[in-house]
Each structure stands twice: as structure tokens, then as C-alpha cells.
Amino acid sequence: MFKKIIILFITGLFIYSCATVPVTGRRQLSLVSNSEILPLSFDQYQQVLKENKLSDNSEWVSMVKNVGRKIKTATEQYMKQNGWEDQLEGYAWEFNLIEDEIVNAWCMPGGKVAFYTGIMPICKDEAGVAVVMGHEVAHAIANHGRERMSQGLAANMGLSSVSLAMGQNPTMTQELLLQSVGMGTQLGMLKFSRTHESEADRIGLIFMALAGYDPREAPKFWERMDASGGGQRPPEFLSTHPHPETRISDLKKQMPEALKYYRK
């Protein structure tokens, strides 16, 4: 009887601790609040910037920041129009380009975006940057990092909050945060799942379209990304994502929805 009560309690807590992803309507685990995770996210982002050299390629830097601002504005307008603006409380958008040949980009919870110079030749132009930017911003809007953090806390430390977890094991908690944005190492928690990646692709297409970028550029970007591997080890941006052929096929299926938001 006692076991049944515990199971019912835990089940109820998980149901109560669920949030809804904007655009897709998917239900997700949300044991962690933005007020808890965002300060950790912002601190970690500043640490990354301190430990890495920012690019001095003015053309690329300007491109990243310009696209970032456009997609940020479009995203905020979309969220407001749909009554979701409260979900952006505490966000502090930032867009930086790090000097490194790694082919990657990521977005911390709360809107802290980083591109690496290695991905810029594959992006090629603003439209290509918008494909990646829309995808990364979508991760933040969908709170995938918070969801992964919640899953990690539940799996590794039991049902808890960030504040309690920090007191119990700050090193593991910080590692879970890193893993929640795909930067972690050894705790056995996978990076963004295929569900997260597909969801970010769909939402990202809409965001780039709203910002004035043709979403039909997305399959072209992934074709260039696939070709960039040259049969060798895939770029980091591909290693944790669905196969490009699968992704391109899915993007084409999602294109009619995205094109509804595109205005030249």
C-alpha cells in the first residue's frame, strides 16, 4: 500500500511538473524553473567567453549578430502574439562568434548563443546563419536545456531543485547544466534527443521565416553540412544530430507550415 502511495505521489509530481512547448504543444518535464537555471546558464556563458577568443572577422561577427537580432525580434513578437511572452521572462539575448575551427553552434538557456568560426563557411551567407540561428534559438524557446536539466536531476539525484542539488553536489549540478546544452562530458546523459532536434528544426524554420529568411535555404544548408564531412569524421554539429538525409526529408515535409510565415 505504501509503495502505491509513493508511486502515485511521484506520478502526480511529474504530471504537475510538466510544461508545454510553444508551437508544437508537446508536454515536457519541468522540475527546474528559469529563475534557477538562468543564473547558472549566464555564468557559464561568460566563463566560456573568458576561456575562448572571440573572432575578429568583422564580416562574420556582424552577420551573426545581425541575424541573431532579427530572429530574436521575430521570436519575441511571435511569442507575444500567441500569449507566451511570460515564458521569456529573464531571457538576456546575446550572440557571439568564437574563434575555433570546430563546426558547431549552441544556445544556452535564456538566449545566450555562440557560433564557432568553423561553421561559418558552411553557413555561407545570412540565410545559412539564419538556419543555424533559428534552430539554436528554438532550443531555448522550447526550453530543451531546462528539460534535460530536469531529466538529469531526476535520474541522477532524485526529484529535487537546482538549489538543493547545488548544495548536495555542485560539481554534478554544473555538469548537468553543461550537458543540458550539449557541452557536457561524462555523466552518461545523452545530448539533445532526436525529439528535441526535430522539434528545434520545425520551430527554427518558423522563426527564420518570420525574420524574413527563406526557410527553403535550410535543406541546402544541411546538404552543405553533409558534404563538409568528406567521408571522414562528421562535424560536431552533425555528430549529435539525425542523419542529414533524414533531416532534409523532414524539413521538406515541414516546409509548407514554415512558408506560411515567410514574407519577402
N, C-alpha and C positions, 0 to 999 in steps of 0.2 A: 504493500500500500504506500509506504514511504517513498519507494522508488518511483511509483507512478506519479506521486505528487511532485517530486523533483523534476521528472521528465516534463510534466505539464507546465511547471513553472519556467523551466528553461525554454520550452517551445513558445510559451507566451511571451517571454522576454525577447526572443528573436523576432517574433511577429511584431511586437511593439517597437523594436529597434530597427525597423525597416524604413527605407526612404524610396522615393520614386525617381527614376532617371528622367530628366527632361527629354522631350522629343520621342523617345522610344517607349516610355511608360513602364519599363522593366522595374521590378521590385529588387532592392539590393539591401544587404546587411549594413547597418549604420550604427555601430556601437560607439563610434567616436564622433564628437562634434567638431565643427570647423573652428570653434574657439579654442579647442585643444590642439588640433593638428596644424593649424596655420602658423602659429608662432614657431613650432618646430621646423616646418617647411621653410619659412622665410630665413631662419637662422642657418639652415643647411644650405640654402641657395647662396647666401652671402659667403659661406665658407667655401663653396665650390668656386665662386668668382675670385676669392682671395688666392686660392691654390692653383688657379689657371690663368693663362694670359688671354686677355680679350683681343680679338682681331683688330688690326689697324687698317684693314681693307675697307676704305670708306664706302665704296660702292656696295659691297656685300652687307656691311653694317647698316647702311641706310635702307637697303632692301628689306632686311629682317625687321627692323624697327617700323618701317612704313607699313608693311604687310600686317605686322602684329597689331598696330594701332587700328587699321581698318577692320580687321577681324574682331578685335576687342569691341569696337563701337557697334558693329553689326550684331555681335553676340549679345551685348547688353540691351540693345533695342529689342531683339527677338525675345529675350527673357522677360523684359518689362511688358511687352505686348501680350505675353501669354501668362502673366501673373506670377512669374517665377523670380522676380528681381530680388526677393529676400534671400534666395539661395546664394546670391553673390556677396552677401554681407561679409566684410572682412577681406575681400579679394584686393590684392595690390599688384596689378599687372606690371610685368617687366619683361623686356625682350633683349637678349644679349647674344652675341656671336663669339664663341670661344675658339681660339687658335689651336686647332688639333686636326690631324688628318683622319680621325675616326669619322665614319659615315653614320651620323646619329643626330638625334634631337630629342628633347624631352620637356615635360612641363610639370613643375611641382604643384601640389595642391595650393590653390589660391592664386594661380595665374602667373607663376614665375617660369618663364620659358627660356631654354637655352638651345641654340643651334651650334653645331661644330662646323668648322670651315670645310671639312671633308665632304659634307653633304651638299655644299653649295653648287659645285659643277654639275651635279645630278639634278638639282632643282632647276638650274639653267637661267631662270628668269623669275619675275614676281609671281607668275601663275604657279610655277613649280614650288616656290616658297610657300604660297598660299595653300597648296595641297598638304604640305607637312604641317604648317601652322594651324590650319583648320583641324587637322587630326589631333595635334597635341592639345590645343585649346579644348577640343571636345572631351579629351580625357579629364581635364579639370572641371568642366561643366557637368560631366556625368559623375563626378566625384569617385572616379575609379581608384585614385590613391587612397581616399578615405575608406572605401570598401575593402581594399586589400589590407589596409591597416587594421580594420575591424576583424577581418578574417584571420589575420596573423595573431592578434591579441587573443581571439577565441581559441585558436589552435595551439598556441604556444604558452599562454598564461592563464587560460580560463576566461570567463566573462569578466571584463574589467574595464577601466577607463584609462586614458593616457596618463592622467595624473597619478593614479595608483601604480600603473605599470612603471612609470619613471622612478617612483620610489622603490619599487621592488627590484627592478633590473633596468637601469637607464641605458646600458650598452645595447641590450637586446631591443629595447623600445626604439632607439635611434636607428638600429639596423633594420627594423621592421619598416620604419619610415622610408629609408633608402630603397628597400625592396618594393615598397608601395608605388614608387615612381620608376621602377626598373633599373635602379642603380645599386642594388644590394649584392651580397655575395654568398654567404654560406649557410643561411638558416633553413634552407630547404623549401622556402616558399617560392613558388613559380612567379615569374614576371607576368605582366598583363596576359590574361587568358584570351583565347580566341574569341570568346563572347565580348570581352572588353574591346579587343582590336576591331572586330566587325562593327561594334556599336560606335566606336570613335570614327571609323571610316564613314558610316552613314551620317552621323551628326556633323562631322567635319566637312562633308560635301555641301551640306546645307549652309554652314557658316561661311565657307569660302564663296558660295553663290550669293549670299546676302551681302557680302563685302564687295561684290562686283567682279569676281573672278569666275571664269568659265569652268564649271565642275568637270567638263569633258576633258580637261587637262589632267585629271587625276589618273586615269588609266595610262596615259602617256608617261607620266612621272614614274609609275611603277614598272613600266616596260624599260625605261632607262635604268631604274634601280636594279632590275633583274639582270640587265646586260652588264652592269658595272662589276658584277661578281667575276666575270670572265672564266667561269668554271672552277674558280678557286674558292677559298673560304668566303661565305657570304658576308656582306657588310653587316655591322652591328644592328643597323636599323631593320635588316631583314631577318636576323637570326632569331628574334623573339616574336616574329610576326607570321601570319599564314603565308603559304607559298604565293609568289606574285601572280601566277596564273589563276589561282583560286580567288585572290583578292581582286584582280582585274575583272573577272567574271562577275563577282558580287557587286563591284562598283557599277558595272554597266546595268545590272538589274536595278540598282538604287538610283540610277541617273534620272529617270522621269520625275521622281519626287524632288530631287535637287534642282532640276531645271525650272520647276515652278517658282523658285525663289531667285532665279538669275535674271538680272536686268542689265543690259549692256550700258 
